[in-house]
Amino acid sequence: MSRVLVTGGAGFIGSNLAEALLDRGDDVRVLDNFSTGSRANLVALGRDVEVVEGDLRSYERVHTAVRGVEVVFHQGALGSVPRSVQDPLTPTAVNVEGTLNVLLAARDEGIRRIVFASSSSVYGNVGRMPLSEDQAPNPISPYGVAKLAAERFCVSFHHVYGLETVALRYFNVFGPRQDPSSQYAAVIPRFIRTIDGGGTITIDGDGEQSKDFTYVENVVRANLLAADAAAAVGRVLNVAMGGTESVNALAETIGRLLDKEVVHVHGPERPGDVRLSCADVTAARDVIGFEPTVGLEEGLRLTIESLLEEAT
Ligand SMILES: NC(=O)c1ccc[n+]([C@@H]2O[C@H](COP(=O)([O-])OP(=O)(O)OC[C@H]3O[C@@H](n4cnc5c(N)ncnc54)[C@H](O)[C@@H]3O)[C@@H](O)[C@H]2O)c1
């Protein structure tokens, strides 16, 4: 058993990770300011979690949260490409300065390892698929630029201070507790909620943009592996299913699983969005023994079940 910190633990991925850490007997502390996450996500865990309420932009709050833990899973961030297009400043402060605060506090407290949630958005519109870590990043959204800066700080802190850091580039994660209702809601919970309610979904652009949609349990497992694998130190690794699905096909699959007709309109393309994204997960397999074990359709089924249960 060890004591661990999950920043952003009241959010979608953070709360799923906290649940897995509790299941294996860890003492879990969460740092969150509840801006996009919720207390309900922590209550849903049904177990004791120590909460440090605070902002990642405050070194003092981050330092308090980091004290005495063995591993930091740094999930806290202001996500969403559209949010960063509307307001590049606030997400960049949280995602870059917040990560620096985590790294500095971890250095100052002699924390064993930091696992950082990076993003496939660092690649931008790179031509060669599948995307592997040896391709030069070319982010096009402010969010992608900030995530790239943050992951480079992780690598830098490994080199200059000997800190054990690992950055995981998540690709379009979905699953239980992902918020379906915010202005910046991700496509899967939004489609499930709308199709189930008999509403009309809006597909951005022609809907042929394709993503590597990744079920959250796979991402959680990658974090657990990355916290311990010796070879992972100082590395940046893709974490994804290693496949790709268009938004049009996704909507059809969700309709079929819900047994509902899909009524849709097309909206404008999202600025900053990437057209095609599909990960090569060979490095994660070799370095941390990662295998995506829950497939897209099974993941969608589990997500639908949980979202509909939440709604009742
Ligand atoms: N969901 C995805 O598809 C995806 C893809 C790639 C990377 N990521 C990364 O994974 C991580 C988790 O994302 P998520 O989808 O669970 O998002 P989320 O919004 O559900 O969770 C983020 C959490 O961070 C907290 N937070 C935000 N700003 C904060 C601040 N200033 N101080 C303290 N806490 C703050 C929020 O309250 C929330 O609980 C993020 O770093 C995100 O960038 C997510």
The ligand as an SDF file (V2000), in Angstrom:
LIG
                    3D

 44 48  0  0  0  0  0  0  0  0999 V2000
  -10.5710   13.2550  -21.8580 N   0  0  0  0  0  0  0  0  0  0  0  0
   -9.7230   13.1320  -22.8560 C   0  0  0  0  0  0  0  0  0  0  0  0
  -10.0680   12.6760  -23.9440 O   0  0  0  0  0  0  0  0  0  0  0  0
   -8.2750   13.5220  -22.6940 C   0  0  0  0  0  0  0  0  0  0  0  0
   -7.4060   13.3390  -23.7910 C   0  0  0  0  0  0  0  0  0  0  0  0
   -6.0770   13.6910  -23.6550 C   0  0  0  0  0  0  0  0  0  0  0  0
   -5.6130   14.1930  -22.4500 C   0  0  0  0  0  0  0  0  0  0  0  0
   -6.4770   14.3660  -21.4120 N   0  0  0  0  0  0  0  0  0  0  0  0
   -5.9500   14.9150  -20.1500 C   0  0  0  0  0  0  0  0  0  0  0  0
   -6.3430   14.0610  -19.0910 O   0  0  0  0  0  0  0  0  0  0  0  0
   -6.5100   14.8140  -17.9000 C   0  0  0  0  0  0  0  0  0  0  0  0
   -7.8850   14.5520  -17.3020 C   0  0  0  0  0  0  0  0  0  0  0  0
   -8.8760   14.9830  -18.2230 O   0  0  0  0  0  0  0  0  0  0  0  0
  -10.4270   14.7200  -18.0150 P   0  0  0  0  0  0  0  0  0  0  0  0
  -10.9960   14.3750  -19.3290 O   0  0  0  0  0  0  0  0  0  0  0  0
  -10.6330   13.8150  -16.8700 O   0  0  0  0  0  0  0  0  0  0  0  0
  -10.9290   16.2030  -17.6680 O   0  0  0  0  0  0  0  0  0  0  0  0
  -11.8180   16.7400  -16.4530 P   0  0  0  0  0  0  0  0  0  0  0  0
  -12.1190   18.1600  -16.7840 O   0  0  0  0  0  0  0  0  0  0  0  0
  -12.9510   15.8110  -16.1860 O   0  0  0  0  0  0  0  0  0  0  0  0
  -10.8110   16.6720  -15.2430 O   0  0  0  0  0  0  0  0  0  0  0  0
   -9.8530   17.6630  -14.9550 C   0  0  0  0  0  0  0  0  0  0  0  0
   -9.8720   17.9270  -13.4580 C   0  0  0  0  0  0  0  0  0  0  0  0
   -8.9050   18.9530  -13.1710 O   0  0  0  0  0  0  0  0  0  0  0  0
   -9.5000   19.8890  -12.2890 C   0  0  0  0  0  0  0  0  0  0  0  0
   -8.8900   21.2010  -12.4810 N   0  0  0  0  0  0  0  0  0  0  0  0
   -9.0090   22.0290  -13.5550 C   0  0  0  0  0  0  0  0  0  0  0  0
   -8.3280   23.1640  -13.3430 N   0  0  0  0  0  0  0  0  0  0  0  0
   -7.7620   23.0630  -12.1280 C   0  0  0  0  0  0  0  0  0  0  0  0
   -6.9480   23.9300  -11.3540 C   0  0  0  0  0  0  0  0  0  0  0  0
   -6.5950   25.1330  -11.8070 N   0  0  0  0  0  0  0  0  0  0  0  0
   -6.5560   23.5170  -10.1410 N   0  0  0  0  0  0  0  0  0  0  0  0
   -6.9430   22.2970   -9.6470 C   0  0  0  0  0  0  0  0  0  0  0  0
   -7.6940   21.4190  -10.3440 N   0  0  0  0  0  0  0  0  0  0  0  0
   -8.1100   21.8080  -11.5670 C   0  0  0  0  0  0  0  0  0  0  0  0
  -10.9740   19.9140  -12.6510 C   0  0  0  0  0  0  0  0  0  0  0  0
  -11.8060   20.4140  -11.6330 O   0  0  0  0  0  0  0  0  0  0  0  0
  -11.2270   18.4290  -12.9440 C   0  0  0  0  0  0  0  0  0  0  0  0
  -11.6010   17.7230  -11.7850 O   0  0  0  0  0  0  0  0  0  0  0  0
   -6.2750   16.2670  -18.2900 C   0  0  0  0  0  0  0  0  0  0  0  0
   -4.9240   16.5790  -18.0170 O   0  0  0  0  0  0  0  0  0  0  0  0
   -6.5050   16.2780  -19.7840 C   0  0  0  0  0  0  0  0  0  0  0  0
   -5.8190   17.3240  -20.4200 O   0  0  0  0  0  0  0  0  0  0  0  0
   -7.8030   14.0470  -21.5030 C   0  0  0  0  0  0  0  0  0  0  0  0
  1  2  1  0
  2  3  2  0
  2  4  1  0
  4  5  1  0
  4 44  2  0
  5  6  2  0
  6  7  1  0
  7  8  2  0
  8  9  1  0
  8 44  1  0
  9 10  1  0
  9 42  1  0
 10 11  1  0
 11 12  1  0
 11 40  1  0
 12 13  1  0
 13 14  1  0
 14 15  2  0
 14 16  1  0
 14 17  1  0
 17 18  1  0
 18 19  2  0
 18 20  1  0
 18 21  1  0
 21 22  1  0
 22 23  1  0
 23 24  1  0
 23 38  1  0
 24 25  1  0
 25 26  1  0
 25 36  1  0
 26 27  1  0
 26 35  1  0
 27 28  2  0
 28 29  1  0
 29 30  1  0
 29 35  2  0
 30 31  1  0
 30 32  2  0
 32 33  1  0
 33 34  2  0
 34 35  1  0
 36 37  1  0
 36 38  1  0
 38 39  1  0
 40 41  1  0
 40 42  1  0
 42 43  1  0
M  CHG  2   8   1  16  -1
M  END
$$$$
